[in-house]
Amino acid sequence: MRNPTTTERPEAGEPTGPPVDGRTARRERGRQAVIETVVQLLHEGHAPPPTAMVTQRAGVSEATLFRYFESIADLQFQATGRFIETHRHLFAIPNEGKGALSARIERFAAARGALWEAIAPVARLGRARAFDNPDLASVLGDTRRTQQAQAARHFAPELATMSPAAREDAAAMITAIASFETWDLQRFDLNRTPAQIKRAWRTTLRSMLETTSEPES
């Protein structure tokens, strides 16, 4: 048995480990550089960035780009995931479930507003691409269900006073009210400011949660 604290030279014919494939390493570095380039362009508001812009900024040819990725959809999926990871902290609600209802509503509205403002270009792109990208559609579905569970925890004291059906309805409606789709419609189609949107959310949530649901007939 060899002493793990010492370094021994391998015996003749003994394998020394897998050889380093320089081409594979260079290819992976190139892939990551292109992904980072797309993330930068997304931050700059290019959603989706044109292929020519990506290749020019990354310093690669279009042929090289398609050696790195199976398709533009594949590249967009990889870059979208990287972009979302840089904003992962914004998906949380500060002090989730703690404090009086008014304070929880305020934090919920502020958190959702900050999230959608930060990731709007990518969120819009992701929803457009999800129609023909099953992987992306799955990620979006998981995110929506996670946010519904998050809303249910954050407003648990109020939802606990409701019947099971009303509780489920309320959690779903809270999620829909503060969803990206609702935010995007108000922000751009209706030309409302972030402050106006958050005010509308607070008013709606108070009307939903400050009263006890009626029992089912």
Order of alpha helices (4+ residues) and beta strands (2+ residues): alpha-alpha-alpha-alpha-alpha-alpha-alpha-alpha-alpha-alpha
